[in-house]
Amino acid sequence: MTTPATRSFADVRQALLDRQELALVDVREEAPFAEAHPLFAVNIPLSKLELEVFSRIPRRDTAVTLYDNGEGLAHIALQRLQALGYSDVQLLDGGLQGWREAGGELFIDVNVPSKAFGELVEHHRATPSLAAEEVKALLDSN
């Protein structure tokens, strides 16, 4: 059995900063993904890999970097993707722990980029907001 190729945190980070095409894929289930993941990682659980991968990563020559948190799921996913014809699939060196140890930031929850964007717009544009109590009062008044 050959050792699978890996991509380092530094290589993945630089590719993302350079806006290169790269799919950073967490193959754990959604609950553990929501507890900690890199900002631009996507969640395609191993249990749904064959169902979702063609719509999420349609080009089979896309650079794909898989990771888990030491469970061995990423290695299984790598073998499955290669069997499906994906030609540039590698594991994240050290997995999620390797990302963390290399200084990579981890985020909690799902849909983080869109939530962060909304908060950025709210802060910079001073968009009006209502407290939950105000919204309830408005709903109750109609």
C-alpha positions in Angstrom: 0.0 0.0 0.0 1.4 3.4 -1.0 1.4 6.4 1.2 -1.1 8.9 -0.1 0.2 12.3 -1.2 -0.4 15.2 1.2 -0.7 19.0 0.9 0.7 21.1 3.7 -1.2 23.8 5.5 1.2 26.4 3.9 0.4 25.1 0.4 -3.3 25.0 1.0 -3.3 28.5 2.6 -1.2 30.0 -0.3 -3.5 28.4 -2.9 -6.6 29.9 -1.2 -4.9 33.3 -0.9 -3.9 33.1 -4.6 -7.5 32.2 -5.5 -6.4 29.0 -7.1 -9.0 26.4 -7.7 -8.9 24.1 -4.7 -11.5 22.1 -2.9 -10.7 21.8 0.8 -13.1 19.0 2.0 -13.9 17.9 5.5 -15.2 14.3 5.2 -16.6 14.1 8.8 -20.3 14.3 9.5 -21.9 17.8 9.8 -21.9 17.9 13.6 -18.1 17.5 14.1 -17.6 19.8 11.0 -19.6 22.5 12.7 -17.5 22.3 15.9 -14.2 23.2 14.1 -13.2 23.7 10.5 -11.0 26.0 8.3 -13.0 29.0 6.9 -13.3 27.9 3.3 -13.6 24.2 3.9 -16.7 22.4 2.6 -18.4 19.5 4.3 -19.0 16.4 2.2 -19.4 13.6 4.7 -17.9 10.2 3.8 -21.4 8.7 4.2 -22.7 11.0 1.4 -19.5 11.3 -0.7 -20.7 9.5 -3.8 -24.1 11.2 -3.7 -22.7 14.8 -3.4 -19.3 15.0 -4.9 -20.3 15.2 -8.6 -22.5 18.2 -8.0 -20.1 19.9 -5.5 -16.8 19.2 -7.4 -17.9 18.6 -11.0 -14.5 18.8 -12.7 -12.5 15.6 -11.9 -9.2 17.4 -12.4 -9.9 19.9 -9.6 -7.2 19.9 -6.8 -9.0 18.3 -3.9 -7.6 18.3 -0.4 -9.3 16.0 2.1 -9.1 16.0 5.9 -10.6 14.5 9.0 -9.6 14.6 12.6 -7.6 11.4 12.8 -10.5 9.0 12.2 -9.2 7.6 9.0 -12.1 8.8 7.0 -10.1 11.0 4.6 -7.9 8.1 3.5 -11.1 6.1 2.6 -12.5 9.2 0.8 -9.3 9.6 -1.2 -9.5 6.0 -2.4 -13.2 6.5 -3.4 -12.6 9.7 -5.2 -9.7 8.2 -7.1 -11.9 5.3 -8.1 -14.5 7.8 -9.3 -11.9 9.4 -11.6 -10.7 12.3 -9.6 -7.0 12.8 -10.6 -5.6 15.4 -8.1 -6.7 14.2 -4.7 -4.4 14.6 -1.6 -4.8 14.5 2.1 -4.2 17.6 4.3 -0.9 16.9 6.1 -1.8 16.1 9.7 -5.5 16.5 9.1 -7.4 19.0 11.2 -4.9 18.8 14.1 -2.1 19.6 11.6 -4.0 22.6 10.4 -4.4 23.8 14.0 -0.8 23.1 14.9 0.5 25.0 11.8 -1.4 28.1 13.0 -4.5 27.7 10.9 -7.6 29.3 12.4 -10.6 27.2 13.0 -14.2 28.3 12.9 -17.3 27.1 14.6 -20.8 26.6 13.0 -21.8 26.2 9.3 -22.1 28.8 6.6 -19.4 30.8 8.2 -18.3 32.9 5.2 -21.9 34.2 4.5 -22.4 35.0 8.2 -19.1 36.8 8.4 -20.0 38.8 5.3 -23.3 39.8 6.8 -21.7 40.9 10.0 -19.0 42.9 8.0 -21.7 44.7 6.0 -23.7 45.4 9.2 -20.7 46.9 10.9 -19.4 49.0 8.0 -22.8 50.2 6.7 -24.4 50.6 10.1 -27.5 48.7 8.9 -30.4 49.0 11.2 -31.3 46.0 13.4 -34.0 45.1 15.8 -33.8 43.2 19.0 -35.8 40.0 19.2 -38.3 41.6 21.5 -39.0 44.4 19.0 -39.5 41.9 16.2 -42.0 39.9 18.4 -43.9 43.1 19.3 -44.2 44.0 15.6 -45.4 40.5 14.7 -47.9 40.5 17.6 -49.3 43.9 16.6 -50.3 42.7 13.1 
